[in-house]
Amino acid sequence: MDIQKKLDRFFEEIQKEDFLKMRGLGNEVPYFVFDYEPEYEIIIRKSIKYHSEKLPVEVKVLNLFEMMIDLFEDITLDGLKQFEEDEGTEELFDAMRPTLEEETLVERIGEEAENTQILLITGIGSVFQLIRTHELLNQLHAKVTNTPVIVFYPGTYTGQGLSLFNRFDSNGYYRAFSI
């Protein structure tokens, strides 16, 4: 299917009352994965920006990269860059992981979900070495249960697992619906 047709169909679908009321999910969590070929990243970003401002429902767009940077707001980007130059990339990632794994990110996403009808999560490809999509979704189950969450995923979601950039398979994640 053409990416623009897929996006148009998606943005039509999420406005429907059945989607917003989460009907037909059979007590499953309202989590969805919109997978796409990585080369469509710019089209996806522009479409999300355009539609999220035009939709007649309240949509919150959360970019994981921006959220991650905000978590380290007490450290300047120059400080992170200097740390990486002095210690190396792996050491920087090792220093950042505890903050990202301590549910701080999940807490913030949960807070954002409280005041919206639909939550769109972007930036997966930008943070893939630090935040794993399947782990994030597993942790979110305890925090976000009444708001549909759609993850924009540059790669493939088969319903059985995720493959980032169609190159890196992750541990299985089986609770989201493909959209």
Disulfide bonds with the S-S distance in Angstrom:
none
